[in-house]
Amino acid sequence: MSAAWPEGYALKAFDVIDSTNDEARRLASAGQREPVWITAARQTTGRGRRGRAWESPVGNLAATLLIRPGKPASECAQLSFAAAIAAHEAIASFAPDAEIRVKWPNDVLANGRKIAGILLESASTGTVPEWLAIGIGINLAHYPEGTEFPATALPALGITAPNPSEALARLAAAFAKWYEIWRASGFSPLRDAWLARAAGLGTRIRARLADGEIWGMFEGIDETGALILRETQGKTRAIAAGEVFFG
C-alpha cells in the first residue's frame, strides 16, 4: 500500500545531482523556508559520516530533508534518532520478516548488516542552527562490497527492491510523525523508541573514538543521545561521538 505524502513537505527530485545534502545547502542559502525533501536517482559525490564516499547507484534511495527546527544545536542533533527510527519503520514495512535494528549513532541494520546511513549537516552563526539537512541513504537494490561493517540490501534478504519514490514516501511519512512527537514532547519518546529497536543493547561492544578504541557493555543512551558504555563494574562512560562494532 502506498504511503500518503506528509502535508507541509515539498519535494524536489533529480535524475542526477552532486549530493542531495549539497542541494539542501544551496536551497537554504537561497532562502528556502518550507520543509523540503530532495532526492536523486544518482549522486555523483554522495558522502557519509567523516567525509566518506557514499555509493548511490540507481535503484537505491538517496534523500535529504531540509528543515529549520529553530532549536539549539544540541537538540537538533537528536533528530538523527528520529531519522533512524523513520528509516527503520520504512525498511521494516518492506521486510517484515527481517530483523531490522538501529545502530548507534545513525545507522540501520538488516539481519546484522548495514542497510541505511544518516548524515546531519547544518549552518549556524550562533547556538541555534539556521537550517538542518538530514541526509538518508537506503540500500534498496544494491550494497557496497568490502566495507568495514558488512552491508546489505533488500534483494539479499529475498525481497524485491521497491521503487525509490515509494520508499521515500514511507520514510517521509514516518519522519513527519516522529518530528511532531519530538516537537511536542522532546527527546524522551524518541529515546524510548530508539532503544526498543537498538542493536547490541546489553552486549559487549568496541567503540572507536578519536583518540583510540575502548571495549565495554552497551547499556543504552542518555538523555542527550550519548552512548552509555560500562567499562568496568564501577565505571561507565558517556560517548558523544564515535563508531560502534559488535563482537
Phi, psi and omega in degrees: 000133181288144178272145177282136179292134184293138180294139176091001181247127176275170179219131173235119184244137181233151172286309180223140178209161177294305180201135179294328175293323178293322177294324176298318178298317180295317179296319179297317179295331179277358175099014178301124181253322182290139174304136183218134171268134178243129180223157180214142176296327179211139173252142178266335180224046177297151182216156176247203180296152178057027176075010180291148177292140176242115181292136183228064179290155178300133183111337174270170178257124172236116185211151177224136174257124174260120178222167176233084185294334181069029181240160175302156183303322181298327178280322178300326179299335179295340182289348172295329178287322175299319180294320180295318178296317180296317178296320177303312182294320180295314181293317181297332179292334177268335185231067186295340182263355179272159175271103181258124182226157173261143182239126180296139003267340190202041177240165172235136181248148172235118184051041174084002180240150184289127178240346180208149176224157186228139178225120176259134174223152182206173174223139184209145173250001179208210182279342181253117179301141177290329178203163179225131176249123180248101181270133181226126175243131179236129178280083180286313187244330186226157174215152181283147176265156172073020178280154182300316173258119186305142182248169177205175175214168186302319179300330177292343177264005181083022184241132176295131182296131178282167173295133180304328180293324177289320177297319178295319180299318179292319178297313182296319179295317180293318180295317180303320179297310182288332176295317179292323176298316179297316180296325183276325191232002178081199189280335188307311179294329176292318179301313180298316181293321180294314181299326179294342181248006191286138174275140173077006181298129180082008179245168179280130182229165173248127180249123178265119181250176181296332184249016178141193181238147176225156178245154176175182179270131179279107186261350179141199174232150181271190185288354175257350184099357178291144179285135178261116182245124175269109181280318178221177182304324184250012185224121172243158182222135176266124183249116183275333182211139179163188177233148186241139176229145183259153173078000000 
